Structure formats: structure tokens, C-alpha cells
Amino acid sequence: MAYDSDHGSYHLTPRGWVKDDEPPTDRLETWNYDMHQASGWSKEIFNFDRVWINEGISEAERDAAWKKFGQPLSSNRTRDVSFKR
């Protein structure tokens, strides 16, 4: 049994990342995540999967937003984060 777990969604928008279960109307991409922490002493493990792309926005525009805003979460000493595109 996990010590802690969570799941939810992050949406990349022209304003940056928005964490919400309700997708904003101006979203460029939506990513779902699952978080698992085996014990209170272990790292949180976040796995992100892209589940939606705005087909009306070019890949170059989405890449520019990624470059501008980065990832919604980054790995650090207390968590590991991975993304599947």
C-alpha cells in the first residue's frame, strides 16, 4: 500500500500551466499525472502522460510555450518527474 498517492491534470495555456480538473478553453495541451510515494522517506514519483493536444495550434507554437513556461513540475531532491509525449 502506498504511503501517499495523487492524480490530476495540468493544462498548458498561453498564460502558463494551470492545475485543474476543468480544462480551460484556451489550453494548448492537457497532461494527466499520477503520483506515488512508497513511504514517508521515499521520493514522490510523478508520471505525466499527454492526453490532449489542441489541433488548431501548431507544434512550433506548443514548443514555444514549453520553452517559455517549462514543465509544470521539475525533479528535485524530494520528487522524480517523467513525461511521455
C-alpha positions as semicolon CSV with decimal commas, in nm:
position;residue;x (nm);y (nm);z (nm)
1;M;0,000;0,000;0,000
2;A;0,132;0,344;-0,093
3;Y;0,221;0,597;0,175
4;D;0,076;0,870;-0,049
5;S;-0,076;0,893;-0,396
6;D;-0,247;1,154;-0,610
7;H;-0,364;1,211;-0,965
8;G;-0,489;1,506;-1,163
9;S;-0,436;1,726;-1,466
10;Y;-0,220;2,017;-1,575
11;H;-0,311;2,226;-1,880
12;L;-0,061;2,429;-2,081
13;T;-0,219;2,762;-2,176
14;P;-0,089;3,090;-2,323
15;R;-0,071;3,213;-1,959
16;G;0,133;2,916;-1,837
17;W;0,042;2,591;-1,659
18;V;-0,296;2,557;-1,489
19;K;-0,365;2,272;-1,246
20;D;-0,733;2,194;-1,268
21;D;-0,970;1,911;-1,346
22;E;-1,179;2,150;-1,559
23;P;-0,989;2,225;-1,882
24;P;-0,952;2,594;-1,969
25;T;-1,096;2,693;-2,308
26;D;-0,760;2,831;-2,428
27;R;-0,549;2,525;-2,346
28;L;-0,275;2,410;-2,582
29;E;-0,219;2,067;-2,424
30;T;-0,351;1,862;-2,133
31;W;-0,134;1,629;-1,925
32;N;-0,262;1,384;-1,666
33;Y;-0,035;1,278;-1,381
34;D;-0,018;1,002;-1,127
35;M;0,192;1,046;-0,813
36;H;0,307;0,762;-0,591
37;Q;0,517;0,770;-0,276
38;A;0,608;0,431;-0,131
39;S;0,699;0,558;0,218
40;G;0,745;0,878;0,411
41;W;1,119;0,857;0,343
42;S;1,098;0,793;-0,031
43;K;1,066;1,040;-0,317
44;E;0,734;1,124;-0,476
45;I;0,725;0,973;-0,826
46;F;0,525;1,176;-1,081
47;N;0,441;1,027;-1,420
48;F;0,286;1,262;-1,675
49;D;0,104;1,149;-1,991
50;R;-0,010;1,390;-2,260
51;V;-0,378;1,315;-2,319
52;W;-0,493;1,604;-2,538
53;I;-0,348;1,842;-2,799
54;N;-0,520;2,145;-2,950
55;E;-0,504;2,054;-3,319
56;G;-0,560;2,421;-3,409
57;I;-0,222;2,516;-3,258
58;S;0,098;2,427;-3,442
59;E;0,363;2,209;-3,286
60;A;0,605;2,504;-3,310
61;E;0,367;2,719;-3,102
62;R;0,329;2,446;-2,840
63;D;0,707;2,400;-2,830
64;A;0,747;2,777;-2,781
65;A;0,506;2,762;-2,484
66;W;0,707;2,472;-2,337
67;K;1,025;2,676;-2,376
68;K;0,864;2,982;-2,216
69;F;0,694;2,808;-1,921
70;G;0,896;2,487;-1,875
71;Q;0,747;2,181;-1,710
72;P;0,460;2,210;-1,461
73;L;0,679;2,024;-1,207
74;S;1,050;1,950;-1,207
75;S;1,253;1,679;-1,041
76;N;1,432;1,774;-0,722
77;R;1,564;1,601;-0,410
78;T;1,212;1,506;-0,293
79;R;1,049;1,405;-0,623
80;D;1,119;1,244;-0,960
81;V;0,917;1,362;-1,261
82;S;0,885;1,197;-1,602
83;F;0,690;1,293;-1,916
84;K;0,559;1,075;-2,201
85;R;0,487;1,271;-2,519
